[in-house]
C-alpha cells in the first residue's frame, strides 16, 4: 500500500478503536437468554449453510487476490463500529446501524455472514452486546438477511443505471431497515400477541423500532457512501481487482 492508503486504513482503525470501546448500555441486538432454547437452535441451524457459503466465498476471494484482505478487514471493522453504537429501543433489543451494506456491496452477501458472526461473538463476549445463546438469531438478521437485501438493491440499481452513489445509499439504508424487519419478526415469533398473534406483534415491534431506526438507516447510507468515496480515492486498485470499479458483480 502507498502512503495515502495506509493513512486511510489507519483512520478507519482509529475510528473503530474510539467507538468500539463505547460504554456498555443495557441494550442488545437480542440479548442473552431472551429467546427460548428452541428458537435459538432453529436460527442457528438456519445460519449454518450461509456460514459455509460465506467461508468458501472469502477463501476464494483471498486466494484470487491477496490484497483484498486489507479491504475485507476494514469492512469487518466498519461493521463492528456501527453495530456497537446502540440506542435502547425495546425490551430485549435495541436500535443501531449494522454496517453490513458496505461488505455486501464489495464482497457479496455470503462473505458478510462470516464477518458478521465474528463481530457478534466479540460484542457478546467483550461488550455484553447481544448474546451467545441468541447468536444464531442475531447472525441471521444482521449478517445474512440484511446483506442479501443490500446486495440485491445494489445490483438492481446498477442494472437500471441508477447513479452509483445513490445505489450505495439505497442498498445500505434499505438493508439496515430490513435487518430490523427480521428482528421484529424473530421477537414476534417467540412472543406472539395473545390477541393478534405473530402479525400483531410484528407491527408492535416495528412501530417501536421505527422512530430510532429510520434516521439511523439514513445515517448508515450516508456513511457507507462516504467510506466508498474514500476507498475509491485511496484504494482504487484494490477495488478494481475486486471488480467493484469495473461494475462487476461480486
N, C-alpha and C positions, 0 to 999 in steps of 0.2 A: 504494500500500500504506500501511496505517496503521503506527503505531509498533510495535505488537506483532508484526505480520507482518515488518517489517524486522528486528527483533531475532531472530526465529526463523530467518529466512534467513541472517542474519549468524552465528548459532550453528552452523548446518549448514556454512557455508563455513569457519568456524574449525576444526571437526572435520575437514573434508576436508583442510585445509592441514596440520594436525598429523599425521594418519595417512597422508596421501598421500605424505609425504616420508620415510616409514619406511625404514630401511636395507635395501638390496637383499640378498636371500638367494639362495643357489644353488638356487632352486626356481622353477618356472614354471607357467603354465597347461599348455600343451605347448610345450616350449622350442624355440628356433630350431634348425632343421636336424634335429630328431628324427624327423620323418615323411619318408618317401620322396617325391620330387617328384610322382609320380603321385597320391598321396593328397592332397598339398597342392592340386593343381589340381582334383581331384574335389570336395573340400569347399568350395573357393572357388566353383566353378560351382554347387553346390547352394545356396549362400547368396545368389546374385545375385537370384533372384525375390523372396526375402524382403526383401532390402535395397530393392528397387524399391518393394515394397508399403509398407515402413516409411517411405520418403521421402514417398510420396503421403499416408500416414496423418498424418504430422507436419505436412505442408503444409496439409492440410485442417483439422486441429485448430487450428493457429495462425491460419489465415485466418478461422475462425469465432470464435475467442476469443484475442485478443492477450495477455490476462493469463495464459494458460496457459504462456507462455514461461518465466515465473519458476518455476513448479512443474516444468516439464519440465527446466530446468537443475538444479534441486535433485535431481530423480530421477537425472539423469546423475551428479551429484556423489556421490550415495549409492552408485551402482554403482561409481564409481571408488574410493571409500574402502574399501568392504567387500572388493572383489576385489583390492585391493592388499595386504591383510593376509594373508600366506601362511604356511602351515606345511608344511615338507618332508614328503612322504608316500611318493613312489615315484620311482625314477629317471626323469627326463624329464617329471615333472609335480609337482603339489602339491595340498594341500587348502586351500581358502579359501572364504569366503562369496562370494556372487555379487551380491547387492543388486538383482537384476533383477525380483524379485517385485513390488516397490513400483511401478515404472514400468508393468509389465504390468497391474496392477490399475487404475491411474489412466488410462493412455492406450491400453490394448490391447497385445497381444503384438507386432504388426507394428512399432510405433514403437520397441520396445526393440532391434530389430536395428540401427537407426542409432545409438542411444545406446551400445549395447554395442561396436560396431566402432570408434567414436570412442575410447572408453575403452581398448580393447585396443591400438589404434595408439599412443596416448600412453604406455601402460605398456610396450609393446615398445621404444619409442624412448628414453623417459626413465628407466625403471626396470629395463630388461632383464628384464621380466616377460612371458613369452610370446615371441613372435617374429613377424616379418613373413612368413616362409615358412609358418608354421603359423597364420596369421591366419584363414584360412577355417575350419579345424577348430575353433579356439577360439571363433570367432564363432558357429558352428552350435551348439556345445554350450552356451555361456553365454548368448548373446544371442538364440537362436532356439528351441531345443528346451525349455530350462528355462522361459522366459517363456510359451510356449504352454501348458505344463502348469500353471503358476501361474494363468494366466488361466482355464483350464478348471476348475480346482479352485475358484477364487473364484466363478465363475458358478454352478457346481453347488451350492456351499454357499448361495448366495443363493436359488436356486430351491427348495431343500429347507428353507429358513427356518432355517439354522444361524446362530447369533449372529455378527454381523459381525466382531467381533474374532477369534473362533475361526476363521472362514473366512479372514481375512487371514493368521493364523498358519499355518494348514494350507497355504495357497497358496504362501507364501514358503518354508516349510521343505521341502515336497514338491518344489517347483520346483528348489530348491537340490540336493536329493538326485538328482533326475532328470538334472540337468546332469552329475553325476559318473557316472551310469549311462552316459550318452552318451560321456563322456570315456573311460571304461573300454572301451567298445565300439570307439572310434576307435583306442585304443592296441592293443587285441587284434586288430583288423582289420589293422593294419600289422605287428604282430609276433605272429602266432598261435603257440600252443604246438606244439612238434614232436610231442607225443604226443596231445593232446586237441583241437588246432585252436583256432579262434576262441572257441568256447564255454568251453573250459578257461581260456583267457587272460582272458576277461571275468570269470570267477569269481575268478581270482587277483588281478586289478587291483581289483575291488570289495572283496575281503577286505582288501587293503592300505589302501584309502581309508577303509573303514568306521569304524575306531576314532577317526579325527580328524574325519571328515565328519559323522557323526551328531550329535555335540554342536554342531558349527558350524551345522548346519541348524536346530537348535532355537534357538540364539542369534540367527540371522538372522530367524527367525519372530518372536521377541520384539521385536527391534529394529524390524522393519517395523511391528508393531502400535504401538509407541511413537511412531514417526515419523508414522503416520497419525493417532494421537490428537493429536499436536501440530498437524498440519495442520488437523484438524477444529476446533481451538481458535483458531488464528491465521490460517487461510486458508480459512474455511468458504465464503466467497462464490466463490472460485476453484474449490473442489471441487464446489459446486453447479452452476457453469457447465459443468464437465466431465461432469456427470451422475452423479458418484460418490455424493454425499449423497442424491440423489434415487433412488438404486438403479438408475440406468440402466446399460445395457451399453455400454462404450466402442466 
